[in-house]
Amino acid sequence: MSTTPQPAHAGVHFPPPLLYVLALLLGWLLNRWRPLPMTAGPSSGRMIAAALCVLAYLAIFAGAFAAFRRARTTLIPNRPASALVTGG
């Protein structure tokens, strides 16, 4: 049996939102290099769909945040967790 100590965190060395920032930056750079033509401006349907997506994100995040808060553990993956949250 191995007796090597296990780390107290998930082994994440950079914040996961950094991946989203990098993807947005890559998309912006690709658009600067080779822009796609826009056939129409923003429509009310697209704005409603975008607002619904933002509201859904906020609802999911609020639920997850509340579950982590009740378990008294961290949302940050490179910090030690005090509990495993599997529901909520």
N, CA, C and O of each residue as an XYZ file, in Angstrom:
352
protein
N       0.813     -1.181      0.000
C       0.000      0.000      0.000
C       0.862      1.252      0.000
O       1.916      1.306      0.632
N       0.384      2.257     -0.727
C       1.117      3.517     -0.807
C       0.711      4.423      0.353
O      -0.469      4.544      0.683
N       1.682      5.038      0.946
C       1.417      5.949      2.062
C       1.707      7.399      1.695
O       1.909      8.238      2.573
N       1.729      7.695      0.397
C       1.970      9.081     -0.012
C       0.754      9.924      0.352
O      -0.379      9.508      0.112
N       0.972     11.090      0.921
C      -0.155     11.940      1.319
C      -0.889     12.486      0.097
O      -0.263     12.869     -0.892
N      -2.196     12.517      0.169
C      -3.027     13.062     -0.898
C      -3.168     14.573     -0.697
O      -3.256     15.036      0.440
N      -3.191     15.340     -1.779
C      -3.364     16.791     -1.621
C      -4.750     17.102     -1.068
O      -5.691     16.329     -1.247
N      -4.860     18.237     -0.398
C      -6.120     18.655      0.206
C      -7.022     19.387     -0.783
O      -8.072     19.897     -0.394
N      -6.634     19.446     -2.036
C      -7.447     20.124     -3.043
C      -7.541     19.251     -4.283
O      -6.943     18.177     -4.338
N      -8.282     19.705     -5.267
C      -8.553     18.914     -6.469
C      -7.397     18.911     -7.464
O      -7.496     18.247     -8.496
N      -6.336     19.608     -7.203
C      -5.206     19.641     -8.125
C      -5.381     20.639     -9.256
O      -4.669     20.566    -10.258
N      -6.305     21.559     -9.117
C      -6.524     22.591    -10.126
C      -5.532     23.709     -9.852
O      -5.501     24.273     -8.759
N      -4.723     24.021    -10.853
C      -3.659     25.017    -10.652
C      -4.015     26.406    -11.167
O      -3.262     27.357    -10.956
N      -5.156     26.532    -11.838
C      -5.602     27.835    -12.318
C      -7.123     27.862    -12.219
O      -7.751     26.806    -12.284
N      -7.726     29.016    -12.066
C      -9.178     29.098    -11.921
C      -9.888     28.674    -13.211
O      -9.511     29.139    -14.287
N     -10.905     27.805    -13.137
C     -11.627     27.372    -14.336
C     -12.226     28.506    -15.164
O     -12.274     28.369    -16.386
N     -12.691     29.625    -14.578
C     -13.202     30.699    -15.443
C     -12.147     31.232    -16.414
O     -12.490     31.853    -17.419
N     -10.872     30.994    -16.122
C      -9.829     31.422    -17.046
C      -9.994     30.749    -18.408
O      -9.682     31.352    -19.435
N     -10.478     29.515    -18.428
C     -10.720     28.821    -19.694
C     -11.766     29.565    -20.525
O     -11.622     29.686    -21.742
N     -12.818     30.063    -19.869
C     -13.846     30.807    -20.586
C     -13.298     32.130    -21.109
O     -13.627     32.546    -22.220
N     -12.475     32.780    -20.324
C     -11.871     34.041    -20.765
C     -10.973     33.790    -21.971
O     -10.977     34.567    -22.926
N     -10.207     32.708    -21.925
C      -9.342     32.381    -23.058
C     -10.159     32.058    -24.307
O      -9.778     32.448    -25.410
N     -11.280     31.349    -24.146
C     -12.142     31.041    -25.289
C     -12.751     32.317    -25.869
O     -12.825     32.467    -27.088
N     -13.188     33.235    -25.006
C     -13.722     34.509    -25.496
C     -12.657     35.316    -26.224
O     -12.930     35.920    -27.262
N     -11.448     35.326    -25.684
C     -10.351     36.041    -26.325
C     -10.026     35.425    -27.690
O      -9.789     36.148    -28.658
N     -10.017     34.100    -27.765
C      -9.757     33.426    -29.037
C     -10.842     33.765    -30.054
O     -10.542     34.031    -31.218
N     -12.107     33.757    -29.618
C     -13.203     34.119    -30.523
C     -13.085     35.549    -31.011
O     -13.325     35.832    -32.184
N     -12.714     36.454    -30.110
C     -12.546     37.851    -30.503
C     -11.416     38.002    -31.519
O     -11.542     38.727    -32.506
N     -10.304     37.299    -31.256
C      -9.173     37.376    -32.188
C      -9.529     36.787    -33.554
O      -9.146     37.333    -34.589
N     -10.267     35.666    -33.553
C     -10.703     35.086    -34.825
C     -11.632     36.034    -35.571
O     -11.562     36.133    -36.796
N     -12.493     36.725    -34.852
C     -13.389     37.681    -35.484
C     -12.617     38.866    -36.060
O     -12.979     39.393    -37.112
N     -11.559     39.284    -35.377
C     -10.732     40.374    -35.914
C      -9.992     39.927    -37.174
O      -9.795     40.709    -38.104
N      -9.588     38.657    -37.187
C      -8.819     38.140    -38.323
C      -9.728     37.842    -39.516
O      -9.402     38.204    -40.647
N     -10.852     37.192    -39.276
C     -11.770     36.828    -40.344
C     -13.210     36.993    -39.853
O     -13.828     36.024    -39.412
N     -13.744     38.210    -39.927
C     -15.095     38.448    -39.407
C     -16.168     37.775    -40.268
O     -16.056     37.707    -41.492
N     -17.200     37.285    -39.600
C     -18.350     36.733    -40.305
C     -19.345     37.852    -40.561
O     -19.568     38.702    -39.699
N     -19.948     37.853    -41.758
C     -20.912     38.923    -42.043
C     -22.173     38.751    -41.197
O     -22.667     37.639    -41.011
N     -22.674     39.861    -40.695
C     -23.918     39.860    -39.929
C     -25.057     40.161    -40.896
O     -25.052     41.193    -41.568
N     -26.030     39.257    -40.964
C     -27.139     39.456    -41.895
C     -28.236     40.319    -41.291
O     -29.010     40.946    -42.015
N     -28.302     40.352    -39.969
C     -29.346     41.158    -39.325
C     -28.821     41.668    -37.996
O     -27.926     41.074    -37.395
N     -29.375     42.747    -37.561
C     -29.012     43.305    -36.265
C     -29.704     42.550    -35.145
O     -30.372     41.545    -35.387
N     -29.547     43.026    -33.937
C     -30.190     42.352    -32.810
C     -31.713     42.444    -32.913
O     -32.268     43.526    -33.102
N     -32.374     41.305    -32.787
C     -33.832     41.290    -32.829
C     -34.372     41.085    -31.424
O     -33.638     40.694    -30.516
N     -35.648     41.348    -31.252
C     -36.240     41.191    -29.925
C     -36.240     39.720    -29.510
O     -36.106     39.422    -28.323
N     -36.386     38.805    -30.449
C     -36.338     37.379    -30.122
C     -34.990     36.958    -29.583
O     -34.910     36.196    -28.620
N     -33.930     37.452    -30.200
C     -32.580     37.136    -29.721
C     -32.309     37.751    -28.357
O     -31.657     37.136    -27.514
N     -32.802     38.946    -28.143
C     -32.604     39.598    -26.853
C     -33.358     38.864    -25.744
O     -32.851     38.728    -24.631
N     -34.558     38.397    -26.045
C     -35.330     37.634    -25.061
C     -34.628     36.318    -24.757
O     -34.523     35.921    -23.597
N     -34.141     35.635    -25.805
C     -33.425     34.371    -25.596
C     -32.166     34.597    -24.760
O     -31.858     33.793    -23.880
N     -31.444     35.674    -25.023
C     -30.238     35.980    -24.244
C     -30.590     36.273    -22.792
O     -29.904     35.808    -21.882
N     -31.642     37.033    -22.571
C     -32.064     37.345    -21.201
C     -32.489     36.082    -20.460
O     -32.181     35.934    -19.277
N     -33.192     35.170    -21.130
C     -33.586     33.909    -20.503
C     -32.371     33.061    -20.143
O     -32.350     32.422    -19.090
N     -31.360     33.050    -21.010
C     -30.126     32.304    -20.715
C     -29.419     32.890    -19.498
O     -28.933     32.147    -18.645
N     -29.358     34.209    -19.413
C     -28.720     34.856    -18.264
C     -29.496     34.547    -16.987
O     -28.889     34.258    -15.956
N     -30.823     34.602    -17.036
C     -31.639     34.296    -15.861
C     -31.479     32.833    -15.432
O     -31.423     32.534    -14.239
N     -31.404     31.923    -16.413
C     -31.193     30.506    -16.085
C     -29.835     30.311    -15.427
O     -29.720     29.564    -14.455
N     -28.804     30.974    -15.947
C     -27.478     30.886    -15.348
C     -27.506     31.383    -13.905
O     -26.956     30.737    -13.013
N     -28.139     32.516    -13.676
C     -28.185     33.078    -12.332
C     -28.927     32.156    -11.368
O     -28.522     32.016    -10.214
N     -30.009     31.525    -11.827
C     -30.764     30.607    -10.974
C     -29.921     29.383    -10.618
O     -29.908     28.956     -9.463
N     -29.223     28.822    -11.595
C     -28.375     27.644    -11.340
C     -27.234     28.013    -10.400
O     -26.929     27.269     -9.469
N     -26.606     29.156    -10.641
C     -25.501     29.572     -9.792
C     -25.961     29.838     -8.371
O     -25.278     29.462     -7.419
N     -27.114     30.486     -8.215
C     -27.628     30.781     -6.875
C     -27.913     29.486     -6.117
O     -27.626     29.394     -4.924
N     -28.473     28.487     -6.795
C     -28.738     27.204     -6.157
C     -27.457     26.497     -5.743
O     -27.371     25.951     -4.643
N     -26.471     26.508     -6.614
C     -25.189     25.878     -6.288
C     -24.490     26.609     -5.150
O     -23.938     25.983     -4.245
N     -24.517     27.920     -5.202
C     -23.886     28.706     -4.151
C     -24.538     28.429     -2.799
O     -23.851     28.300     -1.786
N     -25.868     28.337     -2.792
C     -26.589     28.060     -1.545
C     -26.241     26.668     -1.021
O     -26.077     26.487      0.186
N     -26.126     25.681     -1.918
C     -25.793     24.317     -1.488
C     -24.380     24.272     -0.892
O     -24.162     23.616      0.127
N     -23.443     24.949     -1.505
C     -22.081     24.986     -0.980
C     -22.040     25.748      0.343
O     -21.280     25.393      1.245
N     -22.841     26.774      0.454
C     -22.881     27.561      1.690
C     -23.448     26.735      2.845
O     -22.934     26.784      3.963
N     -24.525     25.967      2.563
C     -25.113     25.107      3.595
C     -24.127     24.036      4.050
O     -24.097     23.676      5.227
N     -23.311     23.522      3.107
C     -22.329     22.497      3.454
C     -21.070     23.108      4.072
O     -20.181     22.384      4.521
N     -20.999     24.435      4.095
C     -19.839     25.163      4.636
C     -18.526     24.717      3.988
O     -17.544     24.419      4.668
N     -18.541     24.684      2.672
C     -17.341     24.354      1.914
C     -17.133     25.413      0.846
O     -17.985     26.282      0.659
N     -16.032     25.349      0.158
C     -15.661     26.382     -0.804
C     -16.096     26.031     -2.216
O     -16.186     24.858     -2.580
N     -16.365     27.059     -3.004
C     -16.622     26.901     -4.435
C     -15.325     26.879     -5.231
O     -15.300     26.398     -6.364
N     -14.281     27.380     -4.665
C     -13.008     27.550     -5.363
C     -12.283     26.205     -5.414
O     -11.971     25.647     -4.362
N     -12.005     25.666     -6.615
C     -11.476     24.310     -6.722
C     -10.021     24.146     -6.297
O      -9.585     23.015     -6.082
N      -9.265     25.204     -6.167
C      -7.870     25.028     -5.743
C      -7.692     25.301     -4.253
O      -6.572     25.513     -3.789
N      -8.801     25.296     -3.500
C      -8.758     25.406     -2.040
C      -9.268     24.100     -1.440
O     -10.082     23.421     -2.066
N      -8.818     23.737     -0.259
C      -9.279     22.494      0.364
C     -10.787     22.521      0.632
O     -11.328     23.512      1.122
N     -11.443     21.423      0.303
C     -12.881     21.304      0.544
C     -13.117     20.621      1.884
O     -12.395     19.704      2.274
N     -14.144     21.092      2.573
C     -14.473     20.472      3.859
C     -15.630     19.498      3.743
O     -15.912     18.758      4.685
N     -16.313     19.486      2.586
C     -17.443     18.596      2.350
C     -17.592     18.345      0.856
O     -17.128     19.124      0.023
N     -18.257     17.228      0.540
C     -18.557     16.895     -0.846
C     -20.035     17.168     -1.073
O     -20.892     16.535     -0.456
N     -20.328     18.099     -1.948
C     -21.723     18.465     -2.244
C     -22.145     17.686     -3.478
O     -21.570     17.859     -4.552
N     -23.154     16.822     -3.326
C     -23.606     15.991     -4.457
C     -25.026     16.315     -4.879
O     -25.511     15.745     -5.857
N     -25.698     17.191     -4.194
C     -27.063     17.551     -4.552
C     -27.271     19.035     -4.481
O     -26.472     19.773     -3.904
N     -28.382     19.468     -5.090
C     -28.704     20.885     -5.019
C     -28.432     21.615     -6.289
O     -28.659     22.823     -6.368
